[in-house]
Amino acid sequence: MALEPRVWPDSAQLDEAGELIIAGVSARDLVREFGTPLFVVDEAHVRTRAHEFKTEFDDEHMPFTVHYASKAFSAIEILKWVHAEGLGVDVATGGELAMAQAAGVPGKHIVMHGNNKSMHELQRAVQADVRYIVVDSFDEIDRLAQLARGASKPIDVLLRLTLGVEAHTHEFIATAHEDQKFGLSIASGAAERAVIALTETPNVRLCGFHYHIGSQVFDTAGFSIAVSRALGFIAHLRNEHGFVTLELDIGGGLGVAYVPTDDPMPIADFAHELRNVIRAECADLGIPVPKLSLEPGRAVVGGSTVTLYEVGTIKPVELDGGQERVYVSVDGGMSDAIRTALYGAEYTVRLANRAPMDVMVQSRVVGKHCETGDLVVRDCQLPADIRPGDLLAVATTGAYHYSMASNYNLVPRPAVVAVKNGRARLIVRRESEADLLRLQVSDS
């Protein structure tokens, strides 16, 4: 049985016995050494995607600066890989900033986001000499004004815009419509007022704008509309206020394949289409093309990673109409795979330690947590002979799995292992119960 197209890491294959092999390392060998649940990252896959973004967007006539959106999967080794391939890093909290600094990423290659950055986080960003702080509110402008009084040089910022663009994605990850927490609206006039406020703030330099239309987007129409609205706003500011925009950051959001029917746009096609839209819009508006930047996250790491689980309990359940569904419980769950419960996300899953029998049954992969909604894969076909001790592999778990992991039911978070050229190495150790207890404070 062949691997499903597009959803597995570049190096993934099945051996003659039907066992999953990633970068030359077998699933059973990985589990014997590192246990389960286990995140397995194909290092070459991450580097290849990062390199693709760097090269496809590094056009001499219209170059983009590319920053990896570290919220997707933030680990020191992963940040080292993407930076070595020529990408900067965007961060959204003090913790992500600390991780980027620990990975050796220079401040000038870091962009600081966040809709509620504390004064302490802003101070750390200024001290780190980040490339830009992305301003998200009038309260933040006030905080920056306080910081700027004591700064040794101007603080460079971008202003996050709300463009009123509905990306074709889940409402929780669509971020450019009006009724949500990010950015300042062009339509309401808030963005223009913020531009005036920033240009009047001493020692703060407004360099341009940022927007993000959402995540896991396949339809390029949203990107085209967003670019058009942002450039129209830039032209308006030049004509009405004489404000010259130096840079436009178009965010990220390019989707990846979670199931074989998903058909994400190739990076090269995405780059080509964006350039054509930007070039045409700027010509129509009579404005020069600003410096451009981009922030892919999921599209860099999403497909690089597989989660390995051990099957524990098999429970057939009779459904209405006499049909049956087999509930397959694994040793992880919503603590390491929250997207199914949060977004209704779909995934590809398969037996990882051996070839399946030909007969498949309607199944649902569930976790070990005390929660009915603890679903890993809602609907799938698994072999009828699945049994306790088998290994399951869930594909495309590189983005927003480890980074959104929790300790629900006091389950320690899994280990992360990098595989390359037939070797596996630990890059994030498994949490222990001692780690969980270490934070507790008791008088007794």
Residue pairs with C-beta under 8 A, 6 or more apart in sequence:
1 14
1 18
1 355
1 356
2 14
3 12
3 13
3 14
3 350
4 259
4 260
4 348
4 350
4 395
5 260
6 257
6 260
6 262
6 263
6 264
6 303
7 257
7 258
7 259
7 260
7 262
7 303
7 348
7 395
7 396
8 303
8 306
8 348
8 395
8 396
9 22
9 23
9 42
9 45
9 303
9 304
9 305
9 306
9 395
10 42
10 44
10 45
10 48
10 303
11 22
11 23
11 24
11 42
11 44
11 45
11 419
12 20
12 21
12 22
12 42
12 306
13 20
13 21
14 20
14 21
14 355
15 21
15 26
17 354
17 355
18 351
18 354
18 355
18 356
19 26
19 27
19 28
19 352
19 353
19 354
19 355
20 26
20 27
20 306
20 350
20 352
20 353
20 391
20 393
21 27
22 30
22 40
22 42
22 306
22 419
23 42
23 43
23 44
23 419
23 420
23 421
23 422
24 419
24 421
24 422
24 423
25 40
25 419
25 422
25 423
25 424
27 308
27 352
27 353
27 391
27 393
28 353
28 391
29 424
30 38
30 40
30 308
30 417
30 419
30 424
31 38
31 308
31 310
31 391
33 424
34 415
34 417
34 424
34 426
34 430
35 415
35 430
36 308
36 309
36 310
36 331
36 332
36 391
36 414
37 307
37 308
37 309
37 310
37 330
37 331
37 332
37 336
37 414
38 307
38 308
38 414
38 415
38 416
38 417
39 305
39 306
39 307
39 336
39 397
39 401
39 402
39 414
39 415
39 416
39 417
39 428
40 305
40 306
40 307
40 308
40 417
40 419
40 424
41 78
41 301
41 304
41 305
41 398
41 416
41 417
41 418
41 419
41 427
42 304
42 305
42 419
42 420
43 81
43 304
43 418
43 419
43 420
44 420
45 303
45 304
46 78
46 81
46 82
46 300
46 301
46 304
46 398
47 81
47 82
47 84
47 85
49 267
49 296
49 299
49 300
49 301
49 303
49 304
50 68
50 81
50 82
50 85
50 86
50 87
50 300
51 85
51 86
52 267
52 268
53 66
53 87
53 267
53 294
53 296
53 299
53 300
54 66
54 85
54 86
54 87
56 267
56 268
56 270
56 271
57 63
57 64
57 66
57 271
57 294
58 64
58 86
59 271
59 275
62 275
62 278
62 279
62 289
62 292
63 292
64 271
64 292
64 293
64 294
65 88
65 291
65 292
65 293
65 294
66 86
66 87
66 88
66 293
66 294
66 295
66 296
67 87
67 88
67 89
67 90
67 109
67 110
67 111
67 293
67 294
67 295
68 79
68 82
68 83
68 87
68 88
68 89
68 90
68 295
68 296
68 297
68 300
69 90
69 252
69 295
69 296
69 297
69 298
70 79
70 89
70 90
70 91
70 92
70 96
70 99
70 100
70 297
71 91
71 92
71 96
71 297
71 400
71 403
72 297
72 298
72 300
72 301
72 302
72 398
72 399
72 400
72 403
73 297
73 301
73 305
73 398
73 399
73 400
73 401
73 402
73 403
74 96
74 99
74 100
74 403
75 99
75 402
75 416
75 427
75 428
76 99
76 102
76 103
76 427
77 103
77 418
77 427
78 301
78 427
79 89
79 99
79 100
79 103
79 105
80 103
80 104
82 89
82 300
83 89
83 103
83 104
83 105
83 109
87 300
88 105
88 109
88 110
88 111
88 131
89 100
89 103
89 105
89 109
89 110
89 111
90 110
90 111
90 112
90 113
90 295
91 97
91 99
91 100
91 110
91 111
91 112
91 113
92 112
92 113
92 114
93 114
93 121
94 118
94 120
94 121
94 124
97 110
97 112
97 121
97 124
97 125
97 128
97 130
100 110
101 107
101 128
107 128
107 129
107 130
107 131
108 129
108 130
108 131
109 131
110 128
110 130
110 131
111 130
111 131
111 132
111 133
111 134
111 158
111 249
111 293
111 295
112 121
112 125
112 130
112 132
112 133
112 134
113 134
113 136
113 160
113 210
114 121
114 134
114 136
115 136
115 137
115 181
115 182
116 136
116 137
117 125
117 133
117 136
117 140
117 143
119 143
119 146
119 147
122 133
122 140
122 143
122 144
122 147
123 147
125 133
126 133
126 147
126 151
126 155
131 156
132 156
132 157
132 158
132 207
132 210
132 247
132 249
133 144
133 155
133 156
133 157
133 158
134 157
134 158
134 159
134 160
134 210
134 249
135 141
135 144
135 157
135 158
135 159
135 160
135 194
135 198
136 160
136 182
136 183
136 184
137 184
138 184
138 193
138 194
138 197
141 194
141 197
141 198
141 201
141 204
144 155
144 157
144 201
144 204
145 201
145 202
145 204
147 155
148 154
148 155
148 201
148 202
148 203
148 204
149 202
149 203
151 203
153 203
154 203
154 204
154 205
155 203
155 204
155 205
156 205
156 207
157 198
157 204
157 205
157 206
157 207
158 206
158 207
158 208
158 209
158 210
158 247
158 249
159 184
159 191
159 194
159 195
159 198
159 206
159 208
159 209
159 210
160 182
160 183
160 184
160 209
160 210
160 211
160 212
161 183
161 184
161 185
161 186
161 191
161 209
161 210
161 211
161 230
161 233
162 176
162 177
162 178
162 180
162 182
162 183
162 184
162 185
162 186
162 187
162 191
162 211
163 176
163 186
163 211
163 213
163 225
163 226
163 229
163 230
164 176
164 177
164 178
164 185
164 186
164 187
164 229
165 176
165 177
165 213
165 222
165 225
165 226
165 229
166 174
166 176
166 177
166 222
167 174
167 175
167 176
167 213
167 214
167 217
167 219
167 222
167 253
168 217
168 218
168 219
168 222
169 214
169 215
169 216
169 217
169 253
169 255
170 216
170 343
170 344
172 342
172 343
173 214
173 215
173 216
173 343
174 180
174 213
174 214
175 182
175 183
175 212
175 213
175 214
175 215
175 251
176 183
176 211
176 212
176 213
176 214
176 222
176 226
178 185
178 187
178 188
182 212
183 191
183 211
184 190
184 191
184 194
185 191
186 192
186 229
186 233
191 233
192 236
192 237
195 206
195 237
195 241
195 243
196 241
198 204
198 206
199 206
199 241
199 243
206 243
207 245
207 246
207 247
208 245
208 246
208 247
208 248
208 249
208 290
208 291
209 230
209 233
209 234
209 245
209 247
209 248
209 249
210 248
210 249
210 251
211 226
211 230
211 249
211 250
211 251
212 250
212 251
212 252
212 253
212 295
213 222
213 223
213 226
213 251
213 253
214 222
214 253
215 252
215 253
215 255
215 297
215 298
216 253
216 255
216 256
216 298
217 223
217 253
217 254
217 255
218 255
218 262
218 263
218 264
218 265
220 265
220 270
220 273
223 250
223 253
223 270
223 273
223 274
223 277
224 273
224 277
226 250
227 250
227 274
227 277
227 278
227 281
228 277
228 281
230 248
230 250
231 248
231 278
231 281
231 282
231 285
231 287
232 281
232 285
234 245
234 248
234 285
234 287
234 290
235 285
235 286
235 287
237 243
237 245
238 244
238 245
238 287
245 290
246 290
246 291
247 290
247 291
247 292
247 293
248 290
248 291
248 292
248 293
249 292
249 293
249 294
249 295
250 274
250 292
250 293
250 294
251 294
251 295
252 294
252 295
252 296
252 297
252 298
252 299
254 264
254 265
254 267
254 270
254 296
254 298
254 299
255 262
255 264
255 265
255 298
255 299
256 262
256 264
256 298
256 299
256 302
256 303
256 396
256 399
257 263
257 264
257 303
257 396
258 345
258 346
258 347
258 348
258 395
258 396
259 346
259 347
259 348
260 348
264 299
265 273
267 299
278 289
278 292
279 289
282 288
282 289
297 399
298 398
298 399
298 400
301 398
301 399
302 396
302 398
302 399
303 395
303 396
303 398
304 398
305 396
305 397
305 398
305 401
306 393
306 394
306 395
306 397
307 332
307 336
307 337
307 393
307 394
307 397
307 401
307 414
308 352
308 391
308 392
308 393
309 330
309 331
309 332
309 365
309 376
309 391
309 392
309 393
309 394
310 330
310 331
310 389
310 390
310 391
310 392
311 328
311 329
311 330
311 386
311 387
311 388
311 389
311 390
311 391
311 392
312 329
312 330
312 331
312 368
312 388
313 327
313 328
313 329
313 388
314 326
314 327
314 328
314 329
314 386
314 387
314 388
315 326
315 327
315 329
316 324
316 325
316 326
316 327
317 324
317 325
317 326
317 327
318 324
319 325
323 362
324 361
324 362
325 362
325 363
325 364
326 361
326 362
326 363
326 364
326 382
326 386
327 363
327 364
327 366
328 363
328 364
328 365
328 366
328 382
328 386
328 392
329 366
329 367
329 368
330 365
330 366
330 367
330 368
330 376
330 392
331 368
332 367
332 368
332 376
332 411
332 414
333 366
333 367
333 368
333 369
333 374
333 376
333 411
334 340
334 341
334 367
334 369
334 371
334 373
334 374
334 375
334 376
334 406
334 408
335 367
335 369
335 405
335 406
335 407
335 408
335 409
335 411
335 413
336 401
336 402
336 405
336 413
336 414
337 367
337 376
337 394
337 397
337 401
338 400
338 401
338 404
338 405
338 406
339 345
339 400
339 401
339 404
340 346
340 347
340 375
340 376
340 377
340 378
341 371
341 373
341 374
341 375
344 378
346 377
346 378
346 379
347 376
347 377
347 380
347 394
347 395
347 396
347 397
348 380
348 394
348 395
348 396
349 365
349 376
349 377
349 380
349 382
349 392
349 393
349 394
349 395
350 356
350 392
350 393
350 395
351 382
351 383
351 386
351 390
351 391
351 392
351 393
352 390
352 391
352 392
352 393
353 390
353 391
354 390
356 382
356 383
356 385
356 386
357 383
357 384
357 385
359 383
359 384
359 385
360 381
360 382
360 383
360 384
361 381
361 382
361 383
361 384
362 379
362 381
363 379
363 380
363 381
363 382
363 386
364 375
364 377
364 378
364 379
364 380
365 375
365 376
365 377
365 380
365 382
365 392
365 394
366 374
366 375
366 376
367 374
367 375
367 376
368 374
368 409
368 411
369 408
369 409
369 411
370 409
371 408
376 394
377 394
382 392
402 413
402 414
402 416
402 428
405 413
405 414
406 413
407 413
407 431
407 436
410 433
410 436
412 430
412 431
412 432
412 433
412 435
412 436
413 430
413 431
414 430
415 426
415 428
415 429
415 430
416 426
416 427
416 428
417 424
417 425
417 426
417 427
418 424
418 425
418 427
